[in-house]
């Protein structure tokens, strides 16, 4: 997992430098350094700045954070700081803003020395700045508490992890091999909208270029690739030729991704044929790539491929998946796909099989198959909405152990049991009730941008499936094991999406 990076912005008032002795600053500089060290101890990379008082100083600091490719700016008021010096510049940056509302001293009771007011009055600077950020329409999050005697630094770190996913998404470069699957509309968002609204760049694969890369790969490289795999997989007998094809096409896609600096890819199995110059479908490379933290989605779905890559930047135990079949009797949902899965998430050693490709003019590929391991996970979907808006749907689930005779041994599979929703929606942390989620024959209501809704549990997967579709959930999604629901909700906050949690 990539280390998250913040720019720690110290705010101060020029007036104090004019009327107070220079040594008055030193305890505040020490406090700033202590907070920076605290974040470093908690696993963040911290880009520091000189104390900022005036617009030009704030502009220089924020420019340095942007140049360092920070995932977020964390503000720290060392004293009162007039908001008109900082708010406009903070509103203009694309970096997320996290406000750390804290002070050096834990105790400010009547027994405290009045001289300590100078060191502990930054909170009204926070209030001034947050009001201006709101009026400038700059989204921010705030965490308050004593830096040493509360968990406020941990809470800020959690927000930074959410910002890290948002940053990864906004810097996504998704390679698309072939056009999107004809007629498959739920994930269909024009490339210009993906870039303008989400920062996702679509890089179409040139089959002539891919074919040239294929011709440049030697038999020795293919053999070395297969040798690297063999300890990882249980290889079924009789698949040598298909294995050679899959290893070769995997190297083609990997080299193309490296050359283009791609963070994810997607491939439409209906677009790849013998005429394109590729030997087979890159199913195996999709599975290996997700295990390395790359994003992937099937059928030319750039949106979900970028989402999977962004989630994997913080939660490596992420895979692309689809809800395939309901098990009404067992109250679970069968997850599967043609031949793509993060192989690190399968129970036991994955098997390599030759997949009988019947969908077009293409030789059989090799795929890694197995059952998704049991455990807690979150099912994550990014649903396009009208007017180029998006909704993040988060469903805490339990992946179940396959019981009895498993007749799906040649498949990627798993059985998911959701925390099942009913019709009552609560908006935000306060849990204030709002009208029923959806009436029969009506769509889901629009939530205020960046708000989070939760759905209370019920008893049957039928309710879950109804509400998922009423919310506009698409048939492509991600499954994230051992994920933090608050961190995933934070991704929606930083992206300005409507976020719905199907949970209690």
C-alpha positions as a Python dict, from the first residue, in 0.01 Angstrom:
ca = {
    (1, 'X'): (0, 0, 0),
    (2, 'X'): (135, 341, -99),
    (3, 'X'): (214, 572, 191),
    (4, 'X'): (-36, 858, 217),
    (5, 'X'): (112, 1208, 201),
    (6, 'X'): (-21, 1529, 354),
    (7, 'X'): (75, 1894, 338),
    (8, 'X'): (59, 2027, 695),
    (9, 'X'): (-39, 2394, 673),
    (10, 'X'): (41, 2616, 977),
    (11, 'X'): (-180, 2926, 1010),
    (12, 'X'): (-83, 3236, 1207),
    (13, 'X'): (-144, 3613, 1232),
    (14, 'X'): (105, 3871, 1100),
    (15, 'X'): (-5, 4117, 1370),
    (16, 'X'): (151, 3897, 1637),
    (17, 'X'): (489, 3916, 1468),
    (18, 'X'): (461, 4293, 1469),
    (19, 'X'): (364, 4342, 1833),
    (20, 'X'): (513, 4041, 2011),
    (21, 'X'): (872, 3938, 2068),
    (22, 'X'): (1003, 3681, 1814),
    (23, 'X'): (1055, 3418, 2084),
    (24, 'X'): (676, 3400, 2133),
    (25, 'X'): (665, 3200, 1812),
    (26, 'X'): (903, 2928, 1924),
    (27, 'X'): (659, 2724, 2137),
    (28, 'X'): (410, 2730, 1850),
    (29, 'X'): (675, 2614, 1602),
    (30, 'X'): (759, 2333, 1844),
    (31, 'X'): (389, 2243, 1863),
    (32, 'X'): (369, 2232, 1482),
    (33, 'X'): (674, 2002, 1470),
    (34, 'X'): (524, 1776, 1738),
    (35, 'X'): (199, 1736, 1541),
    (36, 'X'): (398, 1665, 1223),
    (37, 'X'): (597, 1398, 1410),
    (38, 'X'): (272, 1253, 1545),
    (39, 'X'): (139, 1207, 1193),
    (40, 'X'): (466, 1053, 1079),
    (41, 'X'): (451, 804, 1364),
    (42, 'X'): (104, 706, 1245),
    (43, 'X'): (233, 623, 898),
    (44, 'X'): (182, 945, 703),
    (45, 'X'): (441, 1121, 494),
    (46, 'X'): (433, 1488, 596),
    (47, 'X'): (528, 1779, 372),
    (48, 'X'): (594, 2075, 601),
    (49, 'X'): (577, 2449, 533),
    (50, 'X'): (691, 2772, 693),
    (51, 'X'): (436, 2944, 915),
    (52, 'X'): (182, 3122, 692),
    (53, 'X'): (26, 3461, 771),
    (54, 'X'): (-40, 3636, 437),
    (55, 'X'): (-193, 3538, 104),
    (56, 'X'): (140, 3507, -72),
    (57, 'X'): (272, 3275, 199),
    (58, 'X'): (-36, 3054, 183),
    (59, 'X'): (-13, 3044, -196),
    (60, 'X'): (351, 2936, -184),
    (61, 'X'): (283, 2666, 75),
    (62, 'X'): (-12, 2520, -114),
    (63, 'X'): (183, 2526, -440),
    (64, 'X'): (457, 2324, -267),
    (65, 'X'): (198, 2070, -146),
    (66, 'X'): (60, 2036, -498),
    (67, 'X'): (409, 1993, -642),
    (68, 'X'): (478, 1722, -384),
    (69, 'X'): (154, 1546, -495),
    (70, 'X'): (9, 1546, -146),
    (71, 'X'): (-314, 1351, -104),
    (72, 'X'): (-463, 1621, 119),
    (73, 'X'): (-392, 1945, 304),
    (74, 'X'): (-427, 1931, 682),
    (75, 'X'): (-466, 2277, 836),
    (76, 'X'): (-334, 2357, 1184),
    (77, 'X'): (-420, 2691, 1345),
    (78, 'X'): (-130, 2793, 1569),
    (79, 'X'): (-327, 3105, 1661),
    (80, 'X'): (-607, 3309, 1518),
    (81, 'X'): (-556, 3363, 1143),
    (82, 'X'): (-783, 3592, 937),
    (83, 'X'): (-972, 3380, 687),
    (84, 'X'): (-942, 3621, 394),
    (85, 'X'): (-569, 3551, 388),
    (86, 'X'): (-613, 3175, 334),
    (87, 'X'): (-967, 3074, 235),
    (88, 'X'): (-966, 3181, -129),
    (89, 'X'): (-639, 3000, -198),
    (90, 'X'): (-760, 2688, -17),
    (91, 'X'): (-1083, 2702, -215),
    (92, 'X'): (-892, 2713, -544),
    (93, 'X'): (-671, 2408, -485),
    (94, 'X'): (-793, 2071, -606),
    (95, 'X'): (-642, 1906, -299),
    (96, 'X'): (-889, 1798, -29),
    (97, 'X'): (-883, 2005, 289),
    (98, 'X'): (-893, 1844, 634),
    (99, 'X'): (-918, 2085, 926),
    (100, 'X'): (-739, 1973, 1244),
    (101, 'X'): (-902, 2169, 1526),
    (102, 'X'): (-666, 2127, 1821),
    (103, 'X'): (-447, 2317, 2067),
    (104, 'X'): (-123, 2247, 2259),
    (105, 'X'): (-278, 2238, 2611),
    (106, 'X'): (-523, 1975, 2732),
    (107, 'X'): (-634, 2167, 3043),
    (108, 'X'): (-772, 2519, 3012),
    (109, 'X'): (-959, 2533, 3341),
    (110, 'X'): (-956, 2836, 3577),
    (111, 'X'): (-621, 2720, 3715),
    (112, 'X'): (-452, 2761, 3378),
    (113, 'X'): (-212, 3055, 3332),
    (114, 'X'): (-371, 3345, 3137),
    (115, 'X'): (-49, 3365, 2935),
    (116, 'X'): (-148, 3037, 2769),
    (117, 'X'): (-432, 3210, 2583),
    (118, 'X'): (-175, 3305, 2319),
    (119, 'X'): (-99, 2938, 2253),
    (120, 'X'): (-453, 2799, 2260),
    (121, 'X'): (-691, 3038, 2084),
    (122, 'X'): (-672, 2898, 1731),
    (123, 'X'): (-1023, 2754, 1743),
    (124, 'X'): (-1191, 3082, 1649),
    (125, 'X'): (-954, 3102, 1354),
    (126, 'X'): (-1086, 2759, 1256),
    (127, 'X'): (-1442, 2892, 1277),
    (128, 'X'): (-1357, 3197, 1067),
    (129, 'X'): (-1188, 2990, 797),
    (130, 'X'): (-1452, 2715, 782),
    (131, 'X'): (-1727, 2974, 731),
    (132, 'X'): (-1535, 3123, 438),
    (133, 'X'): (-1459, 2782, 289),
    (134, 'X'): (-1829, 2701, 299),
    (135, 'X'): (-1916, 3033, 133),
    (136, 'X'): (-1647, 2968, -131),
    (137, 'X'): (-1811, 2626, -192),
    (138, 'X'): (-1492, 2445, -97),
    (139, 'X'): (-1571, 2109, 57),
    (140, 'X'): (-1377, 2026, 372),
    (141, 'X'): (-1388, 1786, 665),
    (142, 'X'): (-1302, 1873, 1022),
    (143, 'X'): (-1183, 1670, 1319),
    (144, 'X'): (-1156, 1828, 1666),
    (145, 'X'): (-988, 1710, 1985),
    (146, 'X'): (-669, 1734, 2182),
    (147, 'X'): (-379, 1618, 1969),
    (148, 'X'): (-229, 1404, 2248),
    (149, 'X'): (-518, 1311, 2480),
    (150, 'X'): (-776, 1206, 2222),
    (151, 'X'): (-786, 1003, 1902),
    (152, 'X'): (-807, 1313, 1681),
    (153, 'X'): (-483, 1235, 1496),
    (154, 'X'): (-611, 884, 1420),
    (155, 'X'): (-936, 1034, 1291),
    (156, 'X'): (-746, 1272, 1068),
    (157, 'X'): (-532, 984, 940),
    (158, 'X'): (-851, 796, 852),
    (159, 'X'): (-973, 1098, 655),
    (160, 'X'): (-637, 1116, 479),
    (161, 'X'): (-674, 752, 374),
    (162, 'X'): (-1012, 843, 224),
    (163, 'X'): (-850, 1138, 50),
    (164, 'X'): (-578, 904, -76),
    (165, 'X'): (-842, 694, -253),
    (166, 'X'): (-1000, 1008, -396),
    (167, 'X'): (-658, 1125, -517),
    (168, 'X'): (-592, 785, -676),
    (169, 'X'): (-926, 801, -854),
    (170, 'X'): (-865, 1154, -981),
    (171, 'X'): (-528, 1046, -1119),
    (172, 'X'): (-658, 727, -1281),
    (173, 'X'): (-537, 638, -1629),
    (174, 'X'): (-747, 347, -1751),
    (175, 'X'): (-648, 151, -2058),
    (176, 'X'): (-945, 27, -2258),
    (177, 'X'): (-892, -266, -2494),
    (178, 'X'): (-1176, -255, -2744),
    (179, 'X'): (-1489, -47, -2732),
    (180, 'X'): (-1736, -95, -2443),
    (181, 'X'): (-1975, -387, -2477),
    (182, 'X'): (-2248, -284, -2722),
    (183, 'X'): (-2577, -205, -2550),
    (184, 'X'): (-2439, -234, -2194),
    (185, 'X'): (-2552, 99, -2059),
    (186, 'X'): (-2536, 113, -1680),
    (187, 'X'): (-2163, 190, -1657),
    (188, 'X'): (-2159, 386, -1982),
    (189, 'X'): (-2022, 736, -1914),
    (190, 'X'): (-1856, 935, -2195),
    (191, 'X'): (-1477, 967, -2156),
    (192, 'X'): (-1496, 1348, -2149),
    (193, 'X'): (-1743, 1335, -1859),
    (194, 'X'): (-1523, 1086, -1671),
    (195, 'X'): (-1230, 1322, -1706),
    (196, 'X'): (-1415, 1646, -1632),
    (197, 'X'): (-1617, 1518, -1336),
    (198, 'X'): (-1387, 1255, -1186),
    (199, 'X'): (-1041, 1313, -1333),
    (200, 'X'): (-1037, 965, -1492),
    (201, 'X'): (-843, 951, -1819),
    (202, 'X'): (-939, 688, -2076),
    (203, 'X'): (-652, 551, -2286),
    (204, 'X'): (-785, 348, -2582),
    (205, 'X'): (-571, 47, -2671),
    (206, 'X'): (-434, 56, -3026),
    (207, 'X'): (-447, -301, -3152),
    (208, 'X'): (-160, -236, -3394),
    (209, 'X'): (56, -123, -3104),
    (210, 'X'): (-48, -418, -2889),
    (211, 'X'): (30, -650, -3179),
    (212, 'X'): (378, -494, -3212),
    (213, 'X'): (440, -547, -2840),
    (214, 'X'): (327, -908, -2883),
    (215, 'X'): (583, -966, -3159),
    (216, 'X'): (858, -816, -2943),
    (217, 'X'): (809, -1061, -2655),
    (218, 'X'): (1041, -1360, -2670),
    (219, 'X'): (966, -1722, -2592),
    (220, 'X'): (1219, -1697, -2309),
    (221, 'X'): (1017, -1419, -2147),
    (222, 'X'): (700, -1627, -2173),
    (223, 'X'): (872, -1930, -2017),
    (224, 'X'): (1004, -1714, -1733),
    (225, 'X'): (656, -1577, -1670),
    (226, 'X'): (511, -1927, -1648),
    (227, 'X'): (791, -2034, -1415),
    (228, 'X'): (709, -1741, -1184),
    (229, 'X'): (345, -1851, -1170),
    (230, 'X'): (383, -2219, -1098),
    (231, 'X'): (432, -2196, -723),
    (232, 'X'): (126, -1974, -699),
    (233, 'X'): (-119, -2198, -885),
    (234, 'X'): (-234, -2557, -909),
    (235, 'X'): (-197, -2609, -1284),
    (236, 'X'): (-445, -2850, -1442),
    (237, 'X'): (-284, -3094, -1689),
    (238, 'X'): (-313, -3052, -2064),
    (239, 'X'): (-328, -2671, -2073),
    (240, 'X'): (29, -2602, -2195),
    (241, 'X'): (-63, -2425, -2521),
    (242, 'X'): (-336, -2217, -2362),
    (243, 'X'): (-98, -2130, -2077),
    (244, 'X'): (162, -2008, -2327),
    (245, 'X'): (-99, -1787, -2496),
    (246, 'X'): (-222, -1639, -2168),
    (247, 'X'): (127, -1573, -2034),
    (248, 'X'): (218, -1397, -2358),
    (249, 'X'): (-91, -1176, -2372),
    (250, 'X'): (-41, -1096, -2004),
    (251, 'X'): (309, -967, -2077),
    (252, 'X'): (171, -763, -2369),
    (253, 'X'): (-87, -591, -2150),
    (254, 'X'): (160, -539, -1864),
    (255, 'X'): (420, -378, -2091),
    (256, 'X'): (154, -155, -2249),
    (257, 'X'): (35, -47, -1905),
    (258, 'X'): (391, 33, -1798),
    (259, 'X'): (458, 236, -2113),
    (260, 'X'): (134, 433, -2074),
    (261, 'X'): (166, 462, -1693),
    (262, 'X'): (-181, 312, -1653),
    (263, 'X'): (-340, 251, -1314),
    (264, 'X'): (-611, 15, -1443),
    (265, 'X'): (-737, -155, -1757),
    (266, 'X'): (-1054, -301, -1898),
    (267, 'X'): (-1106, -537, -2190),
    (268, 'X'): (-1416, -626, -2391),
    (269, 'X'): (-1405, -995, -2481),
    (270, 'X'): (-1626, -929, -2786),
    (271, 'X'): (-1370, -689, -2937),
    (272, 'X'): (-1059, -909, -2923),
    (273, 'X'): (-1026, -1153, -3213),
    (274, 'X'): (-743, -1324, -3400),
    (275, 'X'): (-741, -1030, -3643),
    (276, 'X'): (-644, -790, -3364),
    (277, 'X'): (-307, -963, -3325),
    (278, 'X'): (-362, -1068, -2964),
    (279, 'X'): (-341, -1442, -2894),
    (280, 'X'): (-628, -1460, -2642),
    (281, 'X'): (-815, -1273, -2367),
    (282, 'X'): (-595, -1134, -2084),
    (283, 'X'): (-803, -1291, -1807),
    (284, 'X'): (-500, -1417, -1616),
    (285, 'X'): (-326, -1079, -1629),
    (286, 'X'): (-642, -912, -1497),
    (287, 'X'): (-631, -1146, -1195),
    (288, 'X'): (-258, -1101, -1140),
    (289, 'X'): (-283, -727, -1191),
    (290, 'X'): (-553, -689, -924),
    (291, 'X'): (-332, -889, -688),
    (292, 'X'): (-59, -627, -753),
    (293, 'X'): (-300, -341, -681),
    (294, 'X'): (-400, -251, -1037),
    (295, 'X'): (-759, -167, -1121),
    (296, 'X'): (-970, -382, -1352),
    (297, 'X'): (-1325, -423, -1478),
    (298, 'X'): (-1472, -626, -1761),
    (299, 'X'): (-1647, -535, -2085),
    (300, 'X'): (-1484, -195, -2141),
    (301, 'X'): (-1603, -48, -1808),
    (302, 'X'): (-1357, 237, -1743),
    (303, 'X'): (-1555, 374, -1448),
    (304, 'X'): (-1544, 57, -1236),
    (305, 'X'): (-1186, -22, -1337),
    (306, 'X'): (-1079, 317, -1200),
    (307, 'X'): (-1284, 258, -884),
    (308, 'X'): (-1121, -82, -823),
    (309, 'X'): (-776, 73, -863),
    (310, 'X'): (-857, 360, -626),
    (311, 'X'): (-992, 123, -360),
    (312, 'X'): (-685, -101, -393),
    (313, 'X'): (-456, 196, -327),
    (314, 'X'): (-565, 175, 40),
    (315, 'X'): (-725, -171, 63),
    (316, 'X'): (-516, -426, -135),
    (317, 'X'): (-775, -699, -68),
    (318, 'X'): (-1000, -564, -345),
    (319, 'X'): (-1142, -738, -649),
    (320, 'X'): (-1375, -671, -939),
    (321, 'X'): (-1693, -878, -923),
    (322, 'X'): (-2059, -907, -1020),
    (323, 'X'): (-2372, -1030, -847),
    (324, 'X'): (-2468, -1323, -1069),
    (325, 'X'): (-2742, -1535, -913),
    (326, 'X'): (-2963, -1512, -604),
    (327, 'X'): (-2977, -1807, -368),
    (328, 'X'): (-3329, -1739, -242),
    (329, 'X'): (-3324, -2048, -23),
    (330, 'X'): (-2992, -1978, 147),
    (331, 'X'): (-3039, -1599, 154),
    (332, 'X'): (-2706, -1541, -18),
    (333, 'X'): (-2602, -1397, -353),
    (334, 'X'): (-2365, -1581, -587),
    (335, 'X'): (-2073, -1366, -706),
    (336, 'X'): (-1877, -1455, -1017),
    (337, 'X'): (-1728, -1340, -1347),
    (338, 'X'): (-1591, -1503, -1659),
    (339, 'X'): (-1235, -1544, -1539),
    (340, 'X'): (-1111, -1241, -1346),
    (341, 'X'): (-1051, -1219, -971),
    (342, 'X'): (-782, -1096, -734),
    (343, 'X'): (-609, -1430, -682),
    (344, 'X'): (-492, -1330, -333),
    (345, 'X'): (-854, -1342, -217),
    (346, 'X'): (-926, -1702, -310),
    (347, 'X'): (-950, -1977, -50),
    (348, 'X'): (-656, -2213, -92),
    (349, 'X'): (-431, -2231, -396),
    (350, 'X'): (-608, -2111, -713),
    (351, 'X'): (-637, -2357, -999),
    (352, 'X'): (-531, -2268, -1353),
    (353, 'X'): (-767, -2412, -1612),
    (354, 'X'): (-818, -2376, -1985),
    (355, 'X'): (-1134, -2172, -2031),
    (356, 'X'): (-1358, -2286, -2321),
    (357, 'X'): (-1398, -1953, -2501),
    (358, 'X'): (-1720, -1975, -2706),
    (359, 'X'): (-1793, -1605, -2755),
    (360, 'X'): (-1595, -1530, -3069),
    (361, 'X'): (-1300, -1594, -3296),
    (362, 'X'): (-1035, -1641, -3028),
    (363, 'X'): (-824, -1923, -2887),
    (364, 'X'): (-895, -2050, -2537),
    (365, 'X'): (-730, -1855, -2252),
    (366, 'X'): (-616, -1981, -1916),
    (367, 'X'): (-800, -1851, -1611),
    (368, 'X'): (-739, -1870, -1238),
    (369, 'X'): (-1040, -2015, -1058),
    (370, 'X'): (-1135, -2064, -697),
    (371, 'X'): (-1379, -1967, -426),
    (372, 'X'): (-1359, -1626, -260),
    (373, 'X'): (-1251, -1677, 98),
    (374, 'X'): (-1488, -1641, 390),
    (375, 'X'): (-1479, -1318, 586),
    (376, 'X'): (-1616, -969, 633),
    (377, 'X'): (-1617, -742, 329),
    (378, 'X'): (-1789, -441, 176),
    (379, 'X'): (-1958, -455, -161),
    (380, 'X'): (-1885, -124, -336),
    (381, 'X'): (-2062, 21, -639),
    (382, 'X'): (-2031, 355, -816),
    (383, 'X'): (-2357, 433, -992),
    (384, 'X'): (-2391, 706, -1257),
    (385, 'X'): (-2691, 933, -1199),
    (386, 'X'): (-2871, 1196, -1408),
    (387, 'X'): (-2694, 1525, -1477),
    (388, 'X'): (-2349, 1363, -1461),
    (389, 'X'): (-2374, 1296, -1087),
    (390, 'X'): (-2266, 978, -909),
    (391, 'X'): (-2381, 772, -613),
    (392, 'X'): (-2150, 552, -404),
    (393, 'X'): (-2329, 244, -268),
    (394, 'X'): (-2164, 59, 21),
    (395, 'X'): (-2300, -272, 149),
    (396, 'X'): (-2131, -450, 442),
    (397, 'X'): (-2145, -823, 368),
    (398, 'X'): (-2019, -1154, 490),
    (399, 'X'): (-1858, -1391, 242),
    (400, 'X'): (-1966, -1744, 334),
    (401, 'X'): (-1778, -2071, 323),
    (402, 'X'): (-1905, -2302, 51),
    (403, 'X'): (-2079, -2592, 224),
    (404, 'X'): (-2144, -2935, 87),
    (405, 'X'): (-2035, -3044, -259),
    (406, 'X'): (-1916, -2744, -462),
    (407, 'X'): (-1998, -2814, -827),
    (408, 'X'): (-1850, -2479, -940),
    (409, 'X'): (-1484, -2586, -921),
    (410, 'X'): (-1414, -2451, -1272),
    (411, 'X'): (-1545, -2105, -1186),
    (412, 'X'): (-1456, -1787, -1009),
    (413, 'X'): (-1721, -1785, -736),
    (414, 'X'): (-1829, -1676, -391),
    (415, 'X'): (-2146, -1655, -182),
    (416, 'X'): (-2225, -1319, -27),
    (417, 'X'): (-2467, -1254, 258),
    (418, 'X'): (-2552, -884, 286),
    (419, 'X'): (-2657, -692, 593),
    (420, 'X'): (-3009, -666, 467),
    (421, 'X'): (-3190, -331, 431),
    (422, 'X'): (-3548, -223, 473),
    (423, 'X'): (-3714, 100, 370),
    (424, 'X'): (-3616, 348, 642),
    (425, 'X'): (-3340, 590, 551),
    (426, 'X'): (-3142, 794, 803),
    (427, 'X'): (-2941, 1087, 679),
    (428, 'X'): (-2603, 1178, 825),
    (429, 'X'): (-2451, 1099, 1163),
    (430, 'X'): (-2744, 1231, 1360),
    (431, 'X'): (-2967, 964, 1211),
    (432, 'X'): (-3250, 1206, 1143),
    (433, 'X'): (-3538, 1026, 971),
    (434, 'X'): (-3642, 1127, 622),
    (435, 'X'): (-3926, 997, 401),
    (436, 'X'): (-3923, 635, 285),
    (437, 'X'): (-3641, 544, 50),
    (438, 'X'): (-3839, 453, -257),
    (439, 'X'): (-4203, 397, -333),
    (440, 'X'): (-4319, 136, -580),
    (441, 'X'): (-4268, 259, -934),
    (442, 'X'): (-4061, 557, -822),
    (443, 'X'): (-3688, 623, -834),
    (444, 'X'): (-3466, 686, -536),
    (445, 'X'): (-3472, 1041, -397),
    (446, 'X'): (-3178, 1268, -460),
    (447, 'X'): (-2956, 1319, -158),
    (448, 'X'): (-2765, 1640, -94),
    (449, 'X'): (-2416, 1616, -248),
    (450, 'X'): (-2166, 1455, -14),
    (451, 'X'): (-2432, 1334, 231),
    (452, 'X'): (-2443, 982, 367),
    (453, 'X'): (-2760, 779, 408),
    (454, 'X'): (-2804, 446, 584),
    (455, 'X'): (-3066, 178, 537),
    (456, 'X'): (-3174, -30, 836),
    (457, 'X'): (-3163, -414, 817),
    (458, 'X'): (-3443, -648, 722),
    (459, 'X'): (-3463, -1023, 676),
    (460, 'X'): (-3445, -1113, 307),
    (461, 'X'): (-3212, -1067, 10),
    (462, 'X'): (-3518, -969, -192),
    (463, 'X'): (-3524, -638, -1),
    (464, 'X'): (-3153, -589, -57),
    (465, 'X'): (-3182, -650, -430),
    (466, 'X'): (-3484, -422, -461),
    (467, 'X'): (-3315, -134, -282),
    (468, 'X'): (-2984, -184, -463),
    (469, 'X'): (-3156, -141, -797),
    (470, 'X'): (-3376, 145, -677),
    (471, 'X'): (-3053, 322, -587),
    (472, 'X'): (-2927, 267, -942),
    (473, 'X'): (-2661, 12, -850),
    (474, 'X'): (-2488, -121, -1163),
    (475, 'X'): (-2401, -481, -1241),
    (476, 'X'): (-2024, -417, -1213),
    (477, 'X'): (-1880, -362, -868),
    (478, 'X'): (-1590, -414, -629),
    (479, 'X'): (-1559, -638, -325),
    (480, 'X'): (-1327, -511, -52),
    (481, 'X'): (-1224, -739, 233),
    (482, 'X'): (-1152, -609, 585),
    (483, 'X'): (-1241, -256, 480),
    (484, 'X'): (-1326, 35, 706),
    (485, 'X'): (-1676, 162, 627),
    (486, 'X'): (-1591, 512, 751),
    (487, 'X'): (-1292, 532, 517),
    (488, 'X'): (-1501, 422, 220),
    (489, 'X'): (-1776, 670, 311),
    (490, 'X'): (-1503, 934, 328),
    (491, 'X'): (-1416, 862, -34),
    (492, 'X'): (-1770, 964, -126),
    (493, 'X'): (-1738, 1278, 84),
    (494, 'X'): (-1415, 1392, -81),
    (495, 'X'): (-1550, 1317, -428),
    (496, 'X'): (-1874, 1504, -355),
    (497, 'X'): (-2087, 1199, -428),
    (498, 'X'): (-2414, 1093, -276),
    (499, 'X'): (-2326, 799, -52),
    (500, 'X'): (-2567, 531, 64),
    (501, 'X'): (-2475, 263, 317),
    (502, 'X'): (-2692, -48, 309),
    (503, 'X'): (-2641, -121, 679),
    (504, 'X'): (-2788, -79, 1025),
}
